[in-house]
Amino acid sequence: MKIAVIGSTHAGTAAVTNMKNLYPDAQITVYERNDTVSFLSCGLALYVGGVVEDPSGLFYTSPEELTELGVTMRMKHDVTDIDTDNRRIEARNLVTGEEITDTYDKLVITTGSWPITPPIEGIDYDNVLLAKNYDQANTIIEETAPVNHVTVVGAGYIGVELVEAFAQAGKEVTLIDGADRILNKYLDAEFTAPVEEELKARGITLAMNQTVQQFEGENGKARRVHTDKESFDTDLVIMCVGFRPNTGLLRGKVDMLENGAIKVDDYMQTSDANIFAAGDCCAVRYNPTGEHMYIPLATNAVRMGTLVARNIEEPVLRNIGTQGTSGLHLFGLNMASTGLTETSASLLDVHVKSVTIEDTHRPAFMPTAENVTFKVTFDPETHRILGAQVLSAADVTQSINTMSVCIQNGMTVEELGFVDFFFQPHFNQPWNFLNQAGLKAAEPKRPAMS
C-alpha cells in the first residue's frame, strides 16, 4: 500500500506514526512545507512568555524520528496539485525548485489551518505578525523584546494568552475584538466578566466591539491602529482573529463546508473513497447538535489522525464526535467549557435552558475555599445535557471533562444530580457542584397558589 500524507502537525503525525505501526510494509511519504513537524501551537503563548524555556518540548516528534520509522520525509516540499482521478500529486522542492510527481493508493490530507488575515489597509507592515507556527513564535519573541506597546487583535484563546504573556513581560497591551467581550466563543458573559476585570486591573486596555480598519505607519512599521471607534499607538501588532482550513488543493474535488473545511464520515473518509482527512482542515461531528462543524482543536486533530490510521484499509473504528472541550489558565483563573453555551446556542438557533451554581470548591471549615461558578446548559424538552462551563481560582477544570462524557453519552440533567462522585474535604463538597446543578435543574415546580 502506497500512502501519501500532506501536512504533518498534530493530525498528520498521529496518522503517520500509527500507520507505520499498523502497516509496517506500507510505503508512506510525507510532504511538509516547513522544516519541522508536530509543533504544539497551543503552547505558543507559553513559549513566547518564557514559561516554556526549551522549545524542543513543544515538538512531540521530529523528521529524523519519523525517518527512523521508515517514513519518507519530504520536508520543505509544497504540494501544488492533486489529480484525484489518476491518484497523482505534484510537488515542488522549496529549496532546490525541483518539481516532482508522485502517485498514491491512499491519500491523507492533514494540511491544518492558517490564520485569517482580513483585508485591512496596512496589514502588510513588517511588524504586523501572525501567531501559529514555530517560526512565527520565534519572530514574536524577537520583535517583542525591544518594544513597549503591543496590540493584539482577536480575543480568543491564543489572543488572551498572548496578552497575559506580554503583560507579564512588562509591556503595555491593547486587546481589540469585534465582539462585545473576550472569549465569547467559549464562555458566557458571567464567566468572561471577571476575567475582563482581571485584565483591566493589570492595566490592559480592552477595546471590545471594535473593528480594525487601518494600520497607519512609517518606514515599513505600523505605528497606529485605527478602529471604527478610536485609535491606538503601537509598536507591534499580533493578529489572532481566527483560523481557516488549508484546503485549496481539494476545493471542488471533495465535499466541504462553506468555509472550506473538508467533510469526513465517521471513519475519516472524504467523499473520495481514496482520500482521508483529519485535523484542522476538517469539519467534525459536533455531538450537541449532531451537525458537522469546524472546531480546530489539537485534541480533535490527534484523535482524527489516529482514526485515519485505524480505518485506512477498511472501516473498523468510528469517530464518536466531539463536544469542543477546551480550557484556559489566565492570571490565576482557571476556566473550561464543553458543548453549547447560551451564546453559541443562540448563534446556532438552538433553544436551551441552563442552571448556574455558585459555591466554594471545598467546605468553609477548610483553611481555604475558592469560589466556583458552574453552569450547565440542557435541552428544555428532553433535558439532555448540551454544555457546561466552569470558572474558579481553584483548578476544578477536570469537571468539564466529566461533563463532556455526560454530553457524549446523552445523559439528562436530572441524572447528573445523582451521579456517584466521591467526597473528601481537601477536594470538594459533600454535594459536588455537578450534582448541585443537576438537582437544581430537576427541582419540582410547585403549583401556583389559587
ABEGO torsion letter per residue (X at the ends): XBBBBBEBBAAAAAAAAAAAAABAABBBBBBBABABBGBBAAAAAAAAAGABABAAAABABBAAAAAAAGBBBBBGBBBABBBAAAGBBBBBBAAAGBBBBBBBABBBBBAEBBBBBBBBBGAABAABBBBABAAAAAAAAAAAAABABBBBBEABAAAAAAAAAAAAAGBBBBBBBABABBGAAABBAAAAAAAAAAAAAAGBBBBBGBBBABBBBBGGBBABBBBAABBBBBABBBBBAEBBBBAAAABGABBBBAAGBBBBBAAGBBABAABBBBEAABBBBBAAAGBBBBBBBAAAAAAAAAAAAAAAABBABBBAEBAGBBBBBBGGBBBBBBEBBAAAAAAAGBBBBBBBBBBBABBAABABBBBBBBBBBBBAAAGBBABBBBBBABBAAAAAAAAAAAAAAGBBAAAAAABBBBBBAAABBABBAAAAAAAAAABBBBBBBX
